[in-house]
Structures are given as C-alpha cells and as structure tokens.
Amino acid sequence: MINVIKTFKSDDLEQWALFSSDRNPIHFDEVYIKENGLDFIVVHGMLAMIPIKISIDDHFRNQDFNYLEIKINLKSAIPVKQEIQYLIDFQKNKFNIVNADNISLYAGIVKKCNDIVGPITKDFNSRAILSLMPSEQLQKKQHDFKKFVHVNSSNWIFWDALLFFFYISNNDKSPLANDARRYLIDNLGVKDGNNVTVYQVTHNLIISKSLFSSQNSFSIDDITVFTEGKDLIEFNGILFGSVMYYFFVNDVLLMSQEMVLAAKPK
C-alpha cells in the first residue's frame, strides 16, 4: 500500500492554471464559490490526479502489458489548503484520495488490457499536433510540466495533461459546448453562462505500453489528435456530457482519454 499525504496551496493552483489555462472560477473566486453554494476553493481535478498517475507510472513502467486502463471517479471536491491522503493498493489495483475524516474524495481502478477502444485509424478530422501548437510552444509546455512530475516520469502523463489543455483552450468552440449551451437555455432556463458551475466527474484513460517512457520514441511531426463529443444526459437538473480525445502516432492509436463533465445551474 502506497500512502502519500499532500496539501495543495493556492500557488499550486496558479501554477496549474498557467500550464492548463483552466481558470474556472471554482478554483480562484471566493465570491463565486459562495454564490454557488460551495464552502471552499476547489483544487483542479487534473492537478489532484497527478500523484496517482505518477505512482501508476512508477509501478507499471517495467511490467509487460499491451495497454493500461485507468478509471478515476471524482466523487467530491478537494479543498485547497486541506490535508488529503493518497491510498494506492496495487495488489487490488485500486486507489483512493481521502480527507482527514477518511471520506473518499476520488476513487479509481487500474488494470492491464489487450486492446484500446477507439477509431482503428485516425479520423479525417484529426489534426496534426503541430497545427494545434507550434513546436516552440510545445517544448515550453513540456518544460513547464516537469514541475508537476518526477524527472523520469513517462511522457503519457504529459500527453494526458496536454489533451486537457487542448480541451480547455478550444471548448467554447466545440459542437458539444454549443449543444450544451442550447440545452441549458432551452430546457433548464439558463440565460447566463455565469449561472452555471462546470466540473469534471470522471477521467478515463487507455494507454499503450509504448508511451511508458521518459523519452519519445517518435517524432512530434508524427502525432495527430482527434476529438469528439458524446451525447448529453440530464439527471436531477444537472447536464452531463463526455469528451473523447484520441492520440495517434504514425496513424496508430496509442492513447484514448475520456472526460465526463457536469454543468450545474444555480
């Protein structure tokens, strides 16, 4: 059992926002927090997940497998400036983040698998990664991300974080975001986007063993990315939607990322 105690500070949230561009007001704006019925500034989910991913990478990197599947359920928000505990049990391939009262905040599983779910070949809408971000900016992103991980951490952790950056940077223009806005207006009476709190509820990955290395075995020129939004579902007045990202190298799918997000009107 791996047991890690950590407290995220305001500076940690700012550093993650600089990398990811995620400036959702639930992470920074105390007035917004109170207006939306929350009691504390919320740690970014992707930031809080990094220690889990580092432990998974350290444990599995030298093992034999085709793909590794990781499923993380963000059950409750993690408060800033409060001690949390990472409990990772690789005998059972389960992990938890708990608070001081031993209440589970995040929980998940990790397992080896033989295949990856997604397009067999890249979609015609796939974009070369260098068309989304110039090589100089990509190199800076890789450099900036090193503050969040170990020196020898595998690059899949960075690529996962970069896909999230692409989501944040392009979300307002996506078909899923447009569909969600229309649904919130037509069905839930939302007239102002500021009256909606958006947060992540799950993060699922399937990763090829070939990405478990601190060095890229491929050229950046060979990377393409394809994204698609899934159907919207309303439950108890909250709108849920999922976003899929597919990471290709030389037209071979090496990683899929699924994020389920929730939009909750005031």
N, C-alpha and C positions, 0 to 999 in steps of 0.2 A: 504494500500500500504506500503510495506517494502522498505525502501530506505537506502542503505548502500554504503558508499564511501570508496574506498580502492586503495592503490598504492602498487604494487608488486616491491620488490627490488631484487637486484642481489643475496643477501643472501637467499631470499625465493626460488629462482630458484635452488640454490645449495642444499638447504635442500630437495626440492622435488626430485632432481636428485639422491640424496643419498638414498632416500626411493625407488624410482621407477626404477632407473638405466637408466632413459631417458636422454641421453646426446646428443640428436640430436643437431648438430652444430647451428641450428637457435636459440637455447636458450643460446648460450655461445660465439660463434666465430664471432667476428665483421668482420674479413676479409671474411669469408664465407658469411656472411649476405650481404656485399656489392657486392660480386661476383655473388650473386643470385638475385640481383635487389631489395633487401629489405632495408629499411631505419633505422631499429631498431632491437634490441634484442627482441625476441618474448617470452612472458610468456607461460609456458606449459599450454595446454588446460585443462588437468586434474586438475592442480593446481587452475586455474582460476574458474573452476566449483564448487570447494568445498564449497564456501559460499552459492551458490544456493542450493546445496544438504543439507546443514545444516538447511537452512530456511525451505525447504520442509519437512525435518525430524521433526523439531520443530512444524510445523503446523499440520501435518497429524498423528503424532505418536499415539495420543489418540483418533483418529477417527475410525469409523467402515468401513472396506473395506476388500476385498479379496486380491487384488493386486493393486499396484500403478504403473502407466506408466509415464515415464519421457522421453521427447524427447528434445535434445539440438542441435541446429544448430550453429556451429562455423563459422560465416559469415565472419569475418575479424580478423586478428591477434591483440592480445592485447600487446601493447608495455610495456617493463619494465620501471619503474620509471615515469610512467604517471598515473594520477588520473583517475579512472574509477568509474562508478556508477552502483550499482545493483538495479534494479527496479523490485519488485516482487509483483504481484497483485493476491492474492488468491481468490478474488471474480470472476475474469475471468480465474483463473488458468493459467496465463501466466507470463513470466518473460523475462527481457532484461538486458544485460550489455551494457551500452552506454559510449562513451567518452565525453570529455569536450564540444564537439560540438554537443552533443546529437545524434550522429550517432550510430546506433545499431551495436555492435560487435558480441555478442552472443544473440540468442533468442530461446525460447522454450515454451513448454506446459507441464502441469502435470495433470493427471486425474486418477480417480479410475476406475478399470476394474474388470471383473469377472473371467478372466482366463489368462493364460500365454501361449505364443506361443513358442513351442519347443518340444523336444522329450518327450513323455509321461513317458518313463522310461529311465534310463541312458544308453548311448550307450556302446557297448562292448569296445570302445576305451577310455572310461572315465578313468581318473587317480585319485587315492586317493590323497587328497591334501598333505598328509604327504609323499607321494612318490615324490612330486614336491619340497617340502621344509621340512626339519627336524623341529620337534616341537620347538626346541630351537630358530631356526631362525624365525619361525612363531611368537613366543612370542615376539621376539625382534622387528619384523615388527609392531606388534600391539602396542607395547610400543612407537616406533618411530612415528607412525601415530598420536598419541594423540596430538602432537604439532600443527596439522592442524585442529583439530575439538574441540568441546566442551567436557567437561568431561562426560556429559550424552548423547552424540550423539549416535544414533543407529549404530549397527555393520554393517549394509548393506553398509554404506559409506566406511568402511574399506575393506569389501569384494570386492566392486567395484574397489577400488584402487589396491587391491592385484591382481585381474584378469588382470588389466592393466600391473602390474609388470610382471606377467607371460608372457603376450604378448611381452613386450619389451625384456625379457630375452631369449625368445625362437623363436622370429620372424625370425631370419636368417635361422632357420632350418625348417620352416613351408612350407608345399606344396604351400600355397598361395604366400609366398615370392619367392619361386623358379619359380612359374608361372609368377609372376610379373617381375622378372629379365629377364626371357626368352622373354616376350612380349616387354619389354623396349629395349632389344638388337635387336630383330628381326623386330620390327615394328616402333620403334621410334628412332633407331640409337644410342642408349645409349651404350657406351663401358665401362664407368667407373661409378661405383655407386656414386662416389663423385660429379658427374654431375647431380644428381637428388635430389630435395628437397621433403621430405616426411612430410606430416602434416595431422592432423585429421580434418574432416569436420563435422561429426555428432557423437553424443554419445546418445544411446537409452537404456533405462533400463525398465524392468518389475520386480517388487519386491513383494514378498509375505509379508503380514502383519506380519508374524511370525518373520521376520528379523528386525522389527522396535522395537528394544530393545537394551539397552547398555550392556546386559548380554546375552551370548549364552545359548539357552535352549537345546543345543545338544552338543555331544562330537565332538571334532575335528576329531576323528577317523572316524566319520560317513560322512564326507564331501568328495564328488568326483566332479571333474571338467571335462567337455567335451568341446572341441573347434572345430570349423570348419570354413573354408574359403568359401566365396561366389564367384560368378562369377566376373570376371574382366570386366570393361567397360571403353572404351576410349572416351573422349569427349574433343574436341578442343586441342588435343595434350597432355592432362592430363589423367593419368591412375587412375581409381578409383577401389577400392576393399573393401569388408567388411569382418570383422572378428566377429564371434559369439562365446560367452562363455556361458556355461550353468552350474549353480551352484546347485548341488544336496545335500540334507541331507537325509540320510536313504532312498536313491533311489527316493526321491520326489524332483521335480524341484521347487526351491524356488526363483531363480533369473536368468534372461537372460540379457546379455549385448551384444549390437551390436555397433561396431565402424566402421564407414566408413572412409577410409584413401585415400589420394591422393598422387600420385607420379608425380612431375612436372619436366621434363628435363629442363636444362638450355636453 
